[in-house]
Amino acid sequence: MTYGLPTAGTPADVPVCPRHPDRVSYVRCQRCGRPACPQCQRSAAVGIQCVDCVNQAARTAPVHRTSYGGAVAAGRPLATYVIIALCVAVYLLEWVIPHDAIFLDFAYAPFLTESEPWRMITSAFLHSQGVLLHIVFNMYALWILGSALEPVLGRVRYVALYMLSAVAGSVGVLLLTPVDTPVVGASGAIFGLFGALFVIQRHRGGSVRQIVILIAINAVIGFLPGSNIAWQAHLGGLIAGGLGAAVLAYAPKGARRSLIQWSGLALLLLIMIGLTVVRTAMIHSQVYGQL
């Protein structure tokens, strides 16, 4: 594309916008000196810059990193809010769509792993309709933990750790519960954040007493008669979240830090896939062995 050529009928000595040759502009970019029409002008610290120079500066500007290698995202924990919004939206849909359709299509049970493995993730966005405190407590815990972890880890690493913990919660159910046990809820992922916060606090030299107390209280509640809480999901998420956070926190600093971090998280996922494949094969052989 050729910039700066005036359209027919425009005197050659009249400055025109490079992006819009039909527009005369006497305002010039402070960086490149080219004319910029009002649509292409961007306010800068000093004067006006054109949109091309602003975009070029954005591409070449250094990315500020958190202490754990993630890109710094100023402001509110957006990823946490998006996850909360998704869980709440799905919960409302459970009331709108009749006959437990969403529960039947997206809840997880070990015997469904082979045929519908995606349920290991989708179940983490469902919550029990019969117990309002289920989603209220989970979303409150997610808001508290996410507000602490997302700015420290960076959004991408935080979401990766959350999803990894969600899958680990389902793996815990797969390994430790009867094959026909249905489960829903974000508890596995949230316990993963508990484990992550414990590791991060230890790494930063902070106190972990309150975190340990919260984990212990929730663990005890899971074993109370009639609680109907899948402690297996809590355990799986807690272990994966703690290990994933350790990978992020203790990866050596340097040019290869991100590679080591993502390779470590990928290894954890591969281990969970391996456990899932082995356990699913055992369930398959047991079912067909009884026929």
C-alpha positions as CSV (number, residue, x, y, z in Angstrom):
1,M,0.0,0.0,0.0
2,T,1.4,3.4,-0.9
3,Y,1.0,6.1,1.8
4,G,0.9,9.8,1.4
5,L,-0.4,10.2,-2.1
6,P,-3.2,12.7,-2.4
7,T,-6.3,11.8,-4.3
8,A,-7.3,13.4,-7.6
9,G,-8.2,17.0,-7.2
10,T,-6.1,17.5,-4.1
11,P,-3.0,19.8,-4.6
12,A,0.2,18.0,-4.3
13,D,1.5,20.3,-1.6
14,V,-1.5,19.7,0.7
15,P,-0.7,17.2,3.5
16,V,-3.0,14.2,3.5
17,C,-3.4,11.2,5.9
18,P,-1.4,8.2,4.6
19,R,-4.2,5.8,5.6
20,H,-7.0,8.1,4.3
21,P,-5.6,10.0,1.2
22,D,-9.0,11.8,0.8
23,R,-8.5,13.6,4.1
24,V,-6.4,16.7,4.5
25,S,-4.6,16.9,7.8
26,Y,-2.1,19.6,9.1
27,V,-1.5,17.6,12.3
28,R,1.7,15.5,12.1
29,C,2.9,12.5,14.1
30,Q,5.6,13.4,16.6
31,R,7.5,10.2,15.7
32,C,7.4,9.8,12.0
33,G,6.3,13.2,10.9
34,R,3.6,12.0,8.6
35,P,0.2,13.7,8.6
36,A,-2.5,12.0,10.6
37,C,-6.3,12.6,10.3
38,P,-8.5,12.7,13.5
39,Q,-9.3,8.9,13.1
40,C,-5.6,8.0,13.0
41,Q,-4.4,10.3,15.7
42,R,-3.5,8.9,19.1
43,S,-2.6,11.0,22.2
44,A,0.9,10.5,23.4
45,A,2.9,11.8,26.4
46,V,4.0,14.6,24.2
47,G,1.9,15.6,21.2
48,I,0.1,13.3,18.8
49,Q,1.3,10.0,17.3
50,C,-0.2,8.2,14.3
51,V,-1.8,4.8,14.8
52,D,1.0,3.0,12.9
53,C,3.7,4.4,15.2
54,V,1.6,3.5,18.3
55,N,1.2,-0.1,17.0
56,Q,4.9,-0.4,16.2
57,A,5.8,0.8,19.7
58,A,3.4,-1.7,21.3
59,R,5.0,-4.6,19.4
60,T,8.5,-3.6,20.4
61,A,7.8,-2.6,24.0
62,P,9.3,-4.9,26.6
63,V,6.8,-7.2,28.4
64,H,6.9,-6.7,32.2
65,R,6.9,-10.0,34.0
66,T,5.8,-11.1,37.4
67,S,8.3,-12.8,39.8
68,Y,7.1,-16.1,38.4
69,G,7.5,-15.3,34.7
70,G,3.9,-14.4,33.8
71,A,3.0,-11.2,32.0
72,V,2.0,-8.5,34.4
73,A,-1.7,-7.7,34.1
74,A,-2.7,-4.6,36.0
75,G,-6.1,-4.1,37.4
76,R,-8.7,-6.7,38.5
77,P,-8.2,-10.5,38.3
78,L,-10.0,-10.8,35.0
79,A,-9.5,-14.5,34.4
80,T,-10.9,-15.2,37.9
81,Y,-14.0,-13.1,37.1
82,V,-14.5,-14.9,33.8
83,I,-14.3,-18.4,35.5
84,I,-16.8,-17.2,38.1
85,A,-19.1,-15.8,35.4
86,L,-19.0,-19.1,33.5
87,C,-19.9,-21.2,36.6
88,V,-22.7,-18.8,37.5
89,A,-24.1,-18.8,33.9
90,V,-24.0,-22.6,33.8
91,Y,-25.7,-22.8,37.2
92,L,-28.5,-20.5,36.0
93,L,-28.9,-22.6,32.8
94,E,-29.3,-25.7,35.0
95,W,-32.5,-24.1,36.4
96,V,-33.7,-22.9,33.0
97,I,-33.2,-26.1,31.0
98,P,-35.5,-28.9,32.4
99,H,-35.0,-32.5,33.2
100,D,-31.4,-32.2,34.5
101,A,-30.3,-32.1,30.9
102,I,-27.0,-30.2,31.6
103,F,-26.2,-32.5,34.6
104,L,-26.8,-35.6,32.5
105,D,-24.7,-34.3,29.6
106,F,-21.8,-32.7,31.4
107,A,-21.4,-34.2,34.9
108,Y,-18.5,-36.7,35.4
109,A,-18.6,-40.3,36.6
110,P,-15.6,-42.7,36.2
111,F,-17.5,-45.1,33.9
112,L,-17.9,-42.3,31.4
113,T,-14.2,-41.6,31.1
114,E,-13.6,-43.9,28.1
115,S,-16.5,-42.7,26.0
116,E,-16.8,-39.0,27.1
117,P,-13.5,-37.9,28.6
118,W,-14.4,-34.2,28.2
119,R,-16.6,-34.5,31.2
120,M,-13.5,-34.5,33.4
121,I,-13.3,-30.8,32.6
122,T,-17.0,-29.8,32.0
123,S,-18.0,-31.1,35.4
124,A,-15.8,-28.5,37.1
125,F,-18.2,-25.8,35.8
126,L,-21.4,-27.4,37.2
127,H,-22.8,-27.2,40.7
128,S,-25.5,-29.0,42.6
129,Q,-28.9,-27.4,42.2
130,G,-30.1,-28.8,45.5
131,V,-27.4,-27.0,47.7
132,L,-27.1,-23.3,47.0
133,L,-24.1,-23.1,49.4
134,H,-22.2,-25.4,47.0
135,I,-21.7,-22.7,44.3
136,V,-21.7,-19.8,46.8
137,F,-18.9,-21.2,48.8
138,N,-16.9,-22.3,45.7
139,M,-17.2,-19.0,44.0
140,Y,-16.3,-17.1,47.2
141,A,-13.2,-19.3,47.6
142,L,-12.3,-18.8,44.0
143,W,-12.6,-15.1,44.3
144,I,-10.3,-15.0,47.3
145,L,-7.7,-17.4,45.9
146,G,-7.8,-16.0,42.4
147,S,-7.4,-12.4,43.6
148,A,-4.2,-13.5,45.4
149,L,-2.7,-15.9,42.8
150,E,-3.6,-14.4,39.4
151,P,-1.6,-11.2,39.8
152,V,1.4,-13.2,41.1
153,L,1.4,-16.0,38.5
154,G,0.1,-14.0,35.5
155,R,-3.2,-14.8,33.8
156,V,-2.1,-17.5,31.4
157,R,-0.2,-19.5,34.0
158,Y,-3.0,-19.0,36.5
159,V,-5.6,-20.4,34.1
160,A,-3.4,-23.3,33.1
161,L,-2.9,-24.2,36.8
162,Y,-6.6,-23.9,37.4
163,M,-7.5,-26.2,34.5
164,L,-4.8,-28.6,35.5
165,S,-6.2,-28.8,39.0
166,A,-9.8,-29.3,37.6
167,V,-8.6,-32.3,35.6
168,A,-6.7,-33.6,38.6
169,G,-9.9,-33.5,40.7
170,S,-11.6,-35.8,38.2
171,V,-8.6,-38.1,38.1
172,G,-8.8,-38.3,41.9
173,V,-12.4,-39.3,41.6
174,L,-11.5,-41.9,38.9
175,L,-8.9,-43.5,41.0
176,L,-10.6,-43.5,44.4
177,T,-14.4,-43.8,43.9
178,P,-16.8,-46.4,42.6
179,V,-17.2,-46.2,38.8
180,D,-20.9,-45.1,39.0
181,T,-20.2,-42.1,41.3
182,P,-21.3,-38.8,39.6
183,V,-19.6,-35.6,40.7
184,V,-19.9,-31.9,39.8
185,G,-18.3,-28.8,41.1
186,A,-15.2,-26.6,41.0
187,S,-13.9,-27.9,44.3
188,G,-11.1,-29.9,42.8
189,A,-9.8,-26.9,40.9
190,I,-10.2,-24.7,44.0
191,F,-8.3,-27.1,46.2
192,G,-5.6,-26.9,43.5
193,L,-5.5,-23.2,44.1
194,F,-5.2,-23.8,47.9
195,G,-2.2,-26.1,47.2
196,A,-0.7,-23.5,44.9
197,L,-1.1,-20.7,47.4
198,F,0.6,-22.8,50.0
199,V,3.6,-23.4,47.8
200,I,3.8,-19.8,46.6
201,Q,3.6,-18.5,50.2
202,R,6.3,-20.8,51.3
203,H,8.5,-19.8,48.4
204,R,8.0,-16.1,49.2
205,G,8.7,-16.7,52.9
206,G,5.2,-15.9,54.0
207,S,3.1,-17.6,56.7
208,V,1.1,-20.6,55.7
209,R,-0.7,-21.3,59.0
210,Q,-4.0,-19.9,57.8
211,I,-3.9,-21.8,54.6
212,V,-3.1,-25.1,56.4
213,I,-6.0,-24.5,58.8
214,L,-8.4,-23.8,55.9
215,I,-7.3,-27.0,54.0
216,A,-7.6,-29.0,57.2
217,I,-11.1,-27.7,57.9
218,N,-12.3,-28.5,54.4
219,A,-10.7,-31.9,54.5
220,V,-12.5,-32.8,57.7
221,I,-15.9,-31.6,56.3
222,G,-15.4,-33.9,53.4
223,F,-15.4,-36.9,55.7
224,L,-18.4,-36.0,57.8
225,P,-21.4,-38.3,57.4
226,G,-24.0,-37.0,55.0
227,S,-21.7,-34.3,53.6
228,N,-21.9,-35.7,50.1
229,I,-18.5,-34.1,49.3
230,A,-16.1,-35.8,46.9
231,W,-12.9,-35.6,49.0
232,Q,-11.2,-37.6,46.3
233,A,-11.5,-34.6,43.9
234,H,-10.2,-32.3,46.6
235,L,-7.2,-34.5,47.1
236,G,-6.4,-34.8,43.4
237,G,-6.7,-31.1,42.9
238,L,-4.7,-30.2,46.0
239,I,-1.8,-32.5,44.9
240,A,-1.8,-31.2,41.3
241,G,-2.1,-27.6,42.3
242,G,0.8,-27.8,44.7
243,L,3.0,-29.6,42.2
244,G,2.1,-27.2,39.4
245,A,2.9,-24.2,41.6
246,A,6.2,-25.8,42.6
247,V,7.1,-26.1,38.9
248,L,6.3,-22.4,38.4
249,A,8.0,-21.2,41.6
250,Y,11.2,-23.2,41.6
251,A,12.0,-23.2,37.8
252,P,15.5,-21.5,37.5
253,K,15.4,-18.0,36.3
254,G,16.9,-17.3,32.9
255,A,16.1,-17.5,29.2
256,R,14.8,-21.1,29.5
257,R,12.6,-20.4,32.5
258,S,9.3,-20.4,30.5
259,L,10.3,-23.5,28.7
260,I,11.0,-25.4,31.9
261,Q,7.7,-24.2,33.5
262,W,5.5,-25.2,30.6
263,S,7.4,-28.5,30.1
264,G,6.8,-29.2,33.8
265,L,3.1,-28.5,33.6
266,A,2.9,-30.6,30.4
267,L,4.6,-33.5,32.3
268,L,2.1,-33.3,35.1
269,L,-0.7,-33.4,32.5
270,L,0.9,-36.4,30.8
271,I,1.1,-38.2,34.2
272,M,-2.6,-37.6,34.8
273,I,-3.4,-38.8,31.3
274,G,-1.4,-41.9,31.9
275,L,-3.2,-42.6,35.2
276,T,-6.5,-42.1,33.5
277,V,-5.6,-44.5,30.7
278,V,-4.5,-47.2,33.1
279,R,-7.5,-46.9,35.4
280,T,-9.9,-46.7,32.5
281,A,-8.4,-49.9,31.1
282,M,-8.8,-51.6,34.5
283,I,-12.5,-50.5,34.6
284,H,-13.0,-51.7,31.0
285,S,-11.6,-55.2,31.8
286,Q,-13.6,-55.4,35.0
287,V,-16.9,-54.6,33.3
288,Y,-16.3,-57.0,30.4
289,G,-14.9,-59.6,32.6
290,Q,-18.2,-59.8,34.5
291,L,-20.3,-60.2,31.3
